[in-house]
Amino acid sequence: MDCLEHLINEIYSNEQRLYFMSTVLSNLCSLALNVDLICSR
């Protein structure tokens, strides 16, 4: 988790951080919540 925190806080620009937090993280959470539906097909 420290690596992710370092990436977000130290390496990403403000624009990249905003995109990650609003889009990528949201999509990852949706995928995690629906993995049983996706894998059961």
C-alpha positions in Angstrom: 0.0 0.0 0.0 2.9 2.3 0.6 3.9 2.0 -3.1 0.4 3.1 -4.2 0.5 6.0 -1.7 3.9 7.1 -3.0 2.8 6.8 -6.6 -0.3 8.9 -6.0 1.3 11.6 -3.8 4.8 11.9 -5.2 4.8 10.8 -8.8 1.4 11.6 -10.3 0.6 15.2 -11.3 -2.5 16.8 -9.8 -4.4 16.0 -13.0 -3.3 12.4 -13.0 -4.2 12.0 -9.4 -7.7 13.4 -10.0 -8.2 11.0 -12.9 -6.9 8.1 -10.9 -9.1 8.9 -7.9 -12.3 9.6 -9.8 -12.1 7.2 -12.7 -9.6 4.4 -12.2 -10.3 3.8 -8.6 -14.0 3.9 -9.1 -13.8 1.3 -12.0 -11.5 -0.9 -9.9 -14.1 -0.9 -7.0 -16.9 -1.6 -9.4 -15.0 -4.5 -10.9 -14.2 -5.9 -7.4 -17.8 -5.7 -6.4 -19.0 -7.5 -9.6 -16.2 -10.0 -10.1 -18.6 -12.9 -9.2 -21.0 -11.9 -12.0 -18.1 -11.5 -14.5 -16.4 -14.9 -13.6 -19.6 -16.9 -13.5 -20.3 -16.5 -17.2 
